[in-house]
C-alpha cells in the first residue's frame, strides 16, 4: 500500500508539472506584443510629387508604402528630416526604412533594397537665359553645379565629382538649390524631372516659371526603391513583406492607379513588370 501511494503521488506531481508548464506557455503567449514591433518607422523628406509631408498619405510613394504595410498588419510612422540624417538612421537601425531612394552600388553594400517601385528621370535644370546642351559629363566641367548632400547622381557624375573634375556645391536643401538656380548663383541643378517641376511650381509664382527650364537628356534614369536597414533581422523581414505586397499591387493594377496622377505628365513611368 505504501508503494502504491508513492506511485500515485509521483503521478500527481508529474501532472502538476505538466499543467504548470501549459499554464506558463499560455501566459507568455497571451502577453501583448509591444506596439513598436507592429510599427514601421519610415525616414524620409519632402520630395513632391513623390513624397509630400502636407498630404494625408504623404504622396503616391507614401500611399504605396502605407498600403502595403497596413495590409500586412503594421502601422507606419514617418520621420521627415534632412536626407543625410535619414540615411544615417536607417543605416544604424534607428529607423526601419529610407523612402524613396536609388539603389546605387555603394548603397547596396549598406542597405537592403526593395524591388523597384517606379522609374524616374534625372535631368539638369538651368536658367532659360543660359543656352545649354551636353553630351557627356565632361561637358559639365565649366559650370557651377548645385547638389544635395547624400544624393546619388549616377555613376559617371559621382566618379567625376570624386576626381575633382566638377565644380559642385552640395548643401542640405533641395529648395535652397532651386532658389540659388533662380538667382543665378549656380548654373546647373540635377534633379528628378517630376520633382524639379513640382519645386518650380511650389516655390515661385507663375510669372517666374518660364525663367527656369531643363535639358531633356537624362543624367540618368533609374528606379526608385525603399531601403531597409541591414543592422537587424527585422530589416530583412520587412523587405520581404514589402516586396510581397508591392507585387500584389502591381499584379492587381493598383500600383498604376496610385501613380496615375504622376504619369499623366509622363514625368515618371510605373515599372510594368516584375523586376
Order of alpha helices (4+ residues) and beta strands (2+ residues): alpha-beta-alpha-beta-alpha-beta-alpha-beta-beta-beta-alpha-beta-alpha-beta-alpha-beta-alpha-alpha-alpha-beta
